[in-house]
Amino acid sequence: MFKKILIANRGEIALRVICACKELGIRTVAVYSEADRNSLHVRFADEAICIGPPKSSESYLNIPAVISAAEIANVDAIHPGYGLLSENANFAEVCEMSHIAFIGPPPEITRLMGEKEKARVAMQKHGIPILPGSEAVIRTEGEALEWARNVGFPVILKASAGGGGRGMRVVRQEQELPSLFASAQSEAAAAFGNGDLYLEKYLERPRHIEFQVLADKYGQVVSLGERECSIQRRHQKLLEESPSVKVTPELRQRLGEKLCVALAEIGYANAGTVEFLMDEDDRLHFIEMNTRIQVEHPVTEMVTNVDLVKSQVLLAAGERLDRVLGGPVLPLGHALECRINAEHPEKFTPSAGKITAFHVPGGTGVRVDTAVYVEAVVPPYYDSLIAKLIVRGRDRVEAISRMTRALDMFIIEGIYTTIPLHRRIMTDASFRAGHVDTTFMERLLGGHNNAK
């Protein structure tokens, strides 16, 4: 077992990893930027090392600085959290060369899944359904046009090396393709240092559904069921739940078994999330795999009682999956997660500043993951997520009722947050009826989101 782990992250996920390590009896090292000097992950870690100025590129994304901190602190392993360096195969390789365990999959698997068009081909080869699309990177406008004609409009151009909506353009008509291809390529190059694109058939109103998996180093893989992540704005998730109202027990078992076989053959290890789009005929199509812990991992934890972060650590240390899980996993109940962002709830503009009042809800089935507190300062340099409110109920109806109550009792003052937006979602007739897809927020904010 590891004796000391460095957390190469910040905010609530860094604190979440510290909690898991404390329960495992593992010492922790926090790294922080000058802007995060007073953050809770710095306070609760056993050691803390400043690695640079506020800009992520000069601190949290600075691989030499992170590795230097790890060597100074003499750690056994690094947990990357999510975002930042978590899916950087080069970082994972540097960890290996420095004889520091990387808590995640092997670098070659991270690289494979990070190149989205190669991931599509690999998953299709192992029997996982994918959307019709290009079979390799598209480097020219002419190639894009040829593939679009073969697939049929509308299509979507996507950055091969990234996600989060950057380098992504929907092309509905042939004459739109030249300008949209150029803008997608330019944005991808600026965001990821790589302008490579691929192309898929575009689904107008799909559901976004993802499967959580765990795998050990010995070929054992388990699927822990799915999360519904369809409520998004600009391809950024706002709310997640488990299970999905549209995934039947038969589909869950059939696809879960296929995923386990495919990932074992690929050589996957540690935690991961396989993402799908569901079409209007309730068919799932693979779009990508995230080779890390997800922001929304607590909804799976709430319904399975599996600590995913502890599992990551144990699996990276060489434990067998059956020992980590301790027996069959039997999901129970329904869970929801609302992402609380430091943003104006209608304008969606960032809201940095000092928190003047802070009260988290409690009670049965309520969990809050956060690293903010009264008089904490939310800096303008990083992602706007400041808290996650997660609830579990016996069924979806109780979970929604519990979330509504918890949102009403969640107080954050001094900055704008998305709490009022989540209250609005909870009362929406379409949401309550389970009629959601990736265009839900457009209809909600447009004022015509009725159940159907």
N, C-alpha and C positions, 0 to 999 in steps of 0.2 A: 504494500500500500504506500501511496505517496506520503511524505512527511510535510512538504510545504508546496503550496500552489500559488503562482502569481496570476492575478485576474487582469487580463489585458482589455479592460473595458471600464465603464463608468456608470453612474446612475443606478436605476433599480436593478438591472441585471447583474451588476457587480455586487450589489448587496445580496441579491438572491444566491449567487455562487458562494459568498462568504457564509451565509446561513447553512448551506448544504455542507460546506467544509467543516464548520464548527460541529455539526452533528456527527460527522465522521471522524472527529478528532484530528483534523488536518490544519496546520498553521497556514495563514494566508498573507499574501503581500499585495497591497493595492498600489497601482500606479495612477498618477493624477497629473492633470495640467495645472498651471497656475490659477486658472479660473475655478478649479474644483478643490482648492485647498481646504475648504470648510465642508466638503461633502461627507455624507454619512459612510460611504464605502471607505473613505480614508480613516474615519473615526473607528470603525468596527473591525478593520483588518488588524492583524497582529503587527504588521510592518507597513510602511507607506513610503513611496519614493516618487518625487516629482520628476517628470520626464520631459517637461518643456512648456512653452507658452500656450495660450488658449486655443489657437488654431489646431484642429485635429491633425492636419498634415505635419505639424511640427511637434506633436505629442503622441496622441493615441494611434496615429497611423505611421509613426516613425519607427520602423522595424529595428534599426540599430539601437535606438533609445530603449525600446521595450526589452530587447535581448540583453542589453547591458544591465538593466535593472534586475532581470532574472538571474544573471550571473553574479551580480553583487550580492543579491539576497540568497544565492545558492539554493534555488528552488529545484524541485523534481519535475514539475509540470507547469504548463500554462493553460488556463481556461480562457478562450477568446470571447465568450458570451455570444451576442448576436451583433450584426452590423460590423463596422470598423474592419478588423483583420480576420474576422471569423471564417470567411470563405476565401481567404487569400492562400492559395497553394504554395506560393513562394515563402510566405511566413511559416507555414507548417514545415517546409523543407529546411528552413533556417533553424527552426527548433530542433529538428532531428540532427542536423549537423552540429548543433551545440549540445547534444546529448540531453535535451530537455523534452519530455513527453508533451505532445500536442493533444489536448483533450478534444478529439474530433476524429474524422476518418483519415485514412492515409492520404498524403499529398496528391498522389496520382488519381485517387477517386474524387477528391475535391476539384482537381483540374478538369477531369472528365465531365463532372456534373456542372462545372462552372461555364463550360463552353456549350451553350444551350442546344445548338444544332447537333452536336455530337451526343449529348445526353438523350435527345429524341431518338436518334438512330440506335443507341445502345438499349434503351428501354423497349423500343419496338422489336428489336432482335430477340428480346427475352419475353415476348408475348404481351407487353403492356400497350394498350391502344393509344395512338397519338392522332392529332389532327392532321389532315392533309396539308402538305407544305413542302418547302425546299429540303433537299437531302444533304446540303452542304452550305457553307458560308456563301452569301451573295455579295460579290464585290463590285458589280457594275449595275447601272440602271437597266441595261439590256437583259442581263440575267434575271433581274427582278421582274421585268415585264414578261419574260417567257414563263417564269414560274407562276406569276399571277394569272396569266391566261390559262395555264394548265389546271390550276386549283379552282379558279373562278372567283370573281369579285363578289363581296368585299373580302379583302385580305388584310393582314396586319403585319407590319414590319417590326422586328424586335432586335434589340442589341444582343449579340451573342454573348458578350462578356458581362452583362449587368442585368438590372431589374429596377423595380420601384417606379416604373412608368417612364424612365429616361431612355431615349433612343427608341421610342415606340410611336408608331404612326398607323392609323387606320386608313386604308386606301379603298374608297368605294367605287371609283371609276378610273378607267385607264388613263385619262388625261391628267389625273391628279398625281400619278405615280412619280414623274420626274422630280417635282419640287419636294414631295414628301420623302422620297428616298434620300435626296440630298440633305434635308433637314434632320432626318433620323440618323444618318451616318455622321453628320457633324456633331449632333448632340451626344451620340454614343462615344465618339472620339474624345470629346471634351470631358465627359463624365467618367469614362473608364480607361482612357488611354488606348482605346481599341474601337475602331469604327466598323468592325465586322457586323453584318446584319444577317438575319434569316427571316423566312416568311412562313406564315401559317394562314389557313382559312380563318376568317373572322366570324365569331359567333356573336349575334346581335345582343342577346340577353341571356348569357350563360350564368350558371351558378359557379362559384369558386369553392372547391372542396379539396381538402388536403388530408392525407393519411400520415399519422405519426408512427415512426418505426424505431426500434432499437435493435442493435446487432452487436454481437461480440466478435472476438478475433478468431473464433473457431468455426464460423459458418452458421451459427444459430442467428435467426432473425425472427422478430415478432412484430406484428402490426397491432397497435393499440387503438385502432378505430380512427374515425374521421372527425374533422372540424369543418363547420360551415363558415366560410370567410367572405361571403358575397357582398356584405355591406362595406363599400369602399368609396373613397373619393380620390380621383386622379390616381387610381391604381394603388392607393395606400389604404390598408385595412383600418376600419374604425371599430368594428364589433365582431366577435367570433362566438361560436357556440358549438357544443358537442352533446349529443350526436346531431347530424343533419336530418331534417324532417323528410328529405327526399331519398336518403340512402336506406334501402331495405336491408334487413338482416342477411338475406341471401346475397345481395350485391356486396355488402360489407365483408362477408366471409370469403366470397369468391375472389374479389379483387385483393383482399388482404393476403390470401394464400399465394396468389400470383406474384405480388410484390415481394413476399418473403423469398420465394424461389429465385426471382430475378436478381434481387440484391445480394443474395448469397452467392450466386454465380458471378456477379460483378466483383465481389470481394468487399462489399460495404462493411463498415464497422462504426460503432458508436451510434449517436442519435441522428435522426434525419427526418425530413418532411417531404413527402412526394405530393406535388400539387397537380390538380386536375381541373378542367372545365367540364361542366355537365351541360349537355345540349337540351333542347326542348323535348327530346325523346328519352330523357333520363339516362343517356349514355355518357360515360366518363372518358375524357381524353387527356393523357399526360401532357403537361406543359413544361414543368421543370422540377428539379429537386433542390431543396435547401439543405446543405450539408452541415447543419448547426442546430442549436436550440432555437426555437421560434419565440417571438414576443408573446404569442398566444398559447404557449405551452401549459399555463395553469388550467385551462379548461379541460385538457386531457387529464391532468393530475387530479382534478376534482372528481371526475367520473370514474377513474380507474384506481385511485389511491396509490399510484406509482409516482415516486419522486424522480422526475426525469433528470434533474441536474445531478443528484446523487448517483443515479444510474450512469450518467456520462462519466463521472469520475471513476466509478468502480470498473466500468468496462474498459476505460483507458488504462487502468492499472492491471488489466489482465483477468479480471473475474469472468466467470462463465455466466451467460444470460440467465440460465435457469436458477442459478444461485442468487443473482441480483434481484430477480422477480419473486423468488420464493414460492412459486406455484402459479396456477392458472390465473389470468387476469380477467375478472368479470365486471365489465363496466356497469355502473348503476346510476340512475338519475339523469339529470340534465344540467349542464353548466353554461353560463354566459360570461363573456368578458367585455367590458367597455374600456377602451383606451382613453385615458384622460390626458389630453394634450394641452399645452400652454399656448392656446390659440383663441382668437375671437370665434365664437360658435357660429357666426353667420358669414363673416368676411374671410375666415380661415387665415387671417394674418397672424404672424408670431406675436407672442406676448411675453417678453422677458421682463424681469423685475423681481422685487422682494415680495414674498408671501407674508401677509400681515395677519391672517387667521387660517387655521388648518385643523379640521376635525374629520377623522375617518369613521365611517359607519362600522358597526359590529353586529353581533348576533349570530344565530345559527346559520351555517352555510355561507358566510360572507368572508371574503379574503381581500386584502388590499396589499398590492406590491408597489412600494414607492420608496424613494430616497429623499423626498422633500420633507420639510418641517417648518414650523413657524419661524419667520425671519430668514429662512433660506432664500438665497438669490438664484433665480432661474437665469442662467447666462444665455446670451443670444447666439452662441457659437455652435450649438449642438441640436440634435433631433428634439422636437417639441414634446415628446412623450415624458410625462412626469409621474404618472401613476397608472395602475391597472386595477380596476374594480372587478372582482370575479365572484360570482355566486353559484351555488348549486341548489337545485330543488329536486323533489321526488319526480317531477315531470316538467315539461316546458312551461306550462301555465304557472306553476309555483315558482319556477326560476325567474320568469318575467315579473311576477308580483314582487318577489324578493329584490330583484334588481331595481325596480321602480322605487321601492321603499329605501334601499341603500343609497340611490342617487339623491333622493330628497334629504338624506342625512349626511351627505358628503359636503363639507364646507371648505372651499379654498378662496381666499380673498386676497386682494392686492394685485392680481393678474387676471386676465380672462382665461377661461378654460372651456372645454367642450362638454362639460356636465349638462348645461341646458339642452344641447343638441341630443345627447343620449336620452334625456327625459322625453324629448319629442319623439324619438324613435320608439321608445317603449310604449307610447300611447297610440302609435300608428296602426291602423286596422290591417294593412297589408302585412306588416311585420308580425303582428299577433297571430295572423292566420298562417304564417309561414311562407307567404308569397314574396320571396326576395330573390334578387339576382344582382349582377354587378351594375345595373342601371338604377338600383333602388334609390340612391341618394339624389340622382338627377330628378326623379319624380317627386321625392319628398320635398326637396328644396324648391321645386317648381310649383308645389302646392296642389298636385293632382295625383296623390298616391293612395288610391282607394283599393280595398280588397277586391279580388276578382277570382 
